[in-house]
Amino acid sequence: MEEHPISDYLKGGWVNEVLIEGEWTEYCQCNKGIKPRILVPEAVYLGISKEVRHNGVVQVPWKTAYHFWKSRNDS
């Protein structure tokens, strides 16, 4: 049987979402501090949360709350 990496089965990129105020919103960056580590062009601050999901799979809640941003271009 020939083996393939799981990435061969996934089409496109990852969809990263955060739960803020009861709604799942796609994000592009998160950071412990209020300032992002990398400047996100035309960034929109989303809020703070401990709950994320990747490609629709909810992850174990993080122990620390993080700040989240997305690009204004992703709107």
Backbone bond lengths (Angstrom), bond angles and torsions (degrees), N, CA, C in turn:
res aa  C-N    CA-C-N  psi(-1)  N-CA   C-N-CA  omega(-1)  CA-C   N-CA-C  phi
1 M - - - 1.435 - - 1.533 108.69 -
2 E 1.305 115.92 130.74 1.460 121.44 -179.19 1.537 109.68 -83.69
3 E 1.346 116.95 134.92 1.463 121.09 -179.87 1.519 111.02 -95.81
4 H 1.323 115.78 145.42 1.461 122.83 177.53 1.525 108.04 -131.94
5 P 1.330 117.45 142.90 1.469 118.34 174.15 1.519 110.33 -66.36
6 I 1.334 116.31 151.55 1.465 120.15 -178.11 1.522 111.58 -59.28
7 S 1.334 117.63 -28.18 1.470 120.49 179.69 1.524 111.85 -61.46
8 D 1.345 117.24 -23.86 1.466 120.08 176.80 1.524 111.68 -65.41
9 Y 1.326 116.65 -24.49 1.455 120.88 -177.17 1.525 113.16 -93.38
10 L 1.336 116.58 -16.03 1.459 120.65 -179.19 1.520 109.48 -91.93
11 K 1.289 116.69 129.45 1.468 120.80 178.84 1.530 107.94 -97.59
12 G 1.313 116.34 135.47 1.458 120.33 179.00 1.517 112.16 74.99
13 G 1.312 115.40 -164.67 1.455 120.53 -178.95 1.513 111.98 -95.21
14 W 1.304 114.36 -176.95 1.454 121.44 178.31 1.518 109.92 -76.59
15 V 1.323 116.07 144.86 1.456 121.89 172.50 1.524 106.18 -107.26
16 N 1.338 116.08 109.96 1.455 122.05 -178.98 1.521 108.87 -103.85
17 E 1.333 116.20 124.79 1.450 121.02 -178.28 1.527 110.70 -128.66
18 V 1.323 115.10 152.82 1.458 122.11 179.04 1.531 108.02 -126.10
19 L 1.332 115.45 145.93 1.461 120.91 177.87 1.523 108.54 -94.46
20 I 1.333 116.29 110.36 1.459 122.47 179.17 1.519 107.62 -129.90
21 E 1.341 115.77 125.13 1.465 122.33 -179.29 1.524 111.66 53.81
22 G 1.340 116.50 41.30 1.459 122.18 175.68 1.517 115.85 75.93
23 E 1.328 117.88 8.59 1.466 120.96 -177.98 1.531 110.30 -127.90
24 W 1.336 116.56 135.32 1.461 121.74 176.26 1.522 109.05 -80.90
25 T 1.349 115.56 126.01 1.457 122.27 -178.21 1.525 108.83 -130.70
26 E 1.323 116.50 135.17 1.463 120.55 178.37 1.531 109.31 -68.56
27 Y 1.335 116.03 140.01 1.464 120.38 179.22 1.514 110.33 -131.68
28 C 1.337 116.63 162.61 1.459 119.54 178.73 1.525 112.08 -119.41
29 Q 1.334 118.63 -13.64 1.460 120.08 179.92 1.520 110.89 -155.84
30 C 1.346 115.21 147.54 1.453 120.87 174.16 1.519 109.03 -140.03
31 N 1.327 116.26 156.60 1.455 121.47 -177.15 1.528 108.46 -159.33
32 K 1.341 116.40 147.75 1.465 120.70 177.76 1.520 111.47 -63.23
33 G 1.330 115.85 -42.36 1.455 120.66 -178.38 1.514 111.79 -85.59
34 I 1.305 116.53 167.80 1.466 120.73 -178.41 1.525 112.08 -69.91
35 K 1.346 118.03 -24.56 1.466 120.19 179.49 1.522 109.83 -93.81
36 P 1.341 117.80 132.84 1.475 119.33 178.49 1.521 110.79 -66.98
37 R 1.328 116.70 149.11 1.472 121.86 178.35 1.513 111.13 -67.23
38 I 1.322 116.11 -36.87 1.465 122.44 -178.99 1.518 106.43 -121.73
39 L 1.290 116.59 139.83 1.460 119.71 179.02 1.525 109.77 -68.95
40 V 1.315 116.67 119.74 1.457 122.09 176.57 1.529 106.85 -90.62
41 P 1.344 117.99 120.91 1.475 118.95 -179.29 1.524 111.28 -56.29
42 E 1.317 114.91 127.13 1.468 120.87 179.67 1.527 111.13 48.71
43 A 1.325 116.38 52.65 1.463 121.65 -175.99 1.515 112.79 -70.06
44 V 1.328 114.45 145.36 1.453 122.45 174.36 1.526 106.38 -117.11
45 Y 1.322 116.11 122.22 1.463 120.46 178.32 1.524 108.56 -75.44
46 L 1.344 116.87 129.46 1.462 121.53 -178.01 1.521 112.87 -96.62
47 G 1.333 116.64 -35.80 1.457 120.44 -177.57 1.513 111.31 137.79
48 I 1.325 115.72 -162.18 1.459 122.19 -175.87 1.531 109.06 -121.74
49 S 1.332 116.35 142.43 1.459 120.33 -178.48 1.528 110.57 -162.42
50 K 1.327 114.95 163.80 1.468 122.42 173.75 1.529 110.69 -114.74
51 E 1.339 116.77 -2.59 1.458 120.44 -172.92 1.524 112.13 -113.53
52 V 1.340 115.75 124.08 1.461 121.62 179.31 1.527 109.55 -133.61
53 R 1.325 114.71 162.95 1.467 120.43 171.82 1.521 107.62 -142.53
54 H 1.321 115.79 149.17 1.456 123.04 -179.60 1.519 107.99 -124.38
55 N 1.340 115.72 124.12 1.470 122.18 -176.51 1.528 111.56 50.17
56 G 1.334 115.51 40.20 1.460 120.92 176.12 1.511 115.49 84.55
57 V 1.335 118.79 -4.96 1.458 122.13 -178.65 1.527 108.85 -96.68
58 V 1.330 116.40 116.88 1.462 121.42 -179.81 1.525 108.67 -71.29
59 Q 1.322 115.84 131.25 1.457 122.58 -179.37 1.535 109.99 -91.21
60 V 1.319 116.65 163.41 1.458 121.05 173.96 1.526 107.09 -61.36
61 P 1.341 119.04 132.19 1.468 119.53 -178.96 1.530 111.68 -54.95
62 W 1.317 115.90 138.64 1.458 121.35 179.66 1.523 109.54 -70.45
63 K 1.325 117.16 151.50 1.463 121.89 178.37 1.527 110.90 -72.23
64 T 1.323 116.59 -30.58 1.461 122.79 -178.11 1.520 109.50 -112.69
65 A 1.320 116.38 138.72 1.464 120.71 175.37 1.525 108.99 -77.30
66 Y 1.325 116.28 138.60 1.464 122.47 179.46 1.519 109.70 -116.76
67 H 1.331 115.84 156.78 1.460 123.17 173.07 1.529 107.46 -90.34
68 F 1.334 117.08 144.01 1.468 121.57 -175.75 1.524 111.39 -127.16
69 W 1.357 115.20 145.31 1.464 123.14 177.34 1.519 109.27 -133.75
70 K 1.332 114.78 160.07 1.462 120.66 168.32 1.522 107.27 -139.06
71 S 1.305 115.91 161.88 1.456 121.24 178.37 1.516 109.16 -78.68
72 R 1.311 117.21 139.41 1.457 121.88 176.90 1.528 109.75 -60.85
73 N 1.323 116.69 -26.93 1.473 121.85 179.85 1.518 112.45 -69.92
74 D 1.361 117.58 -19.47 1.469 121.53 179.87 1.512 112.65 -82.01
75 S 1.319 117.89 -1.89 1.474 121.38 -175.70 1.503 111.78 -71.01
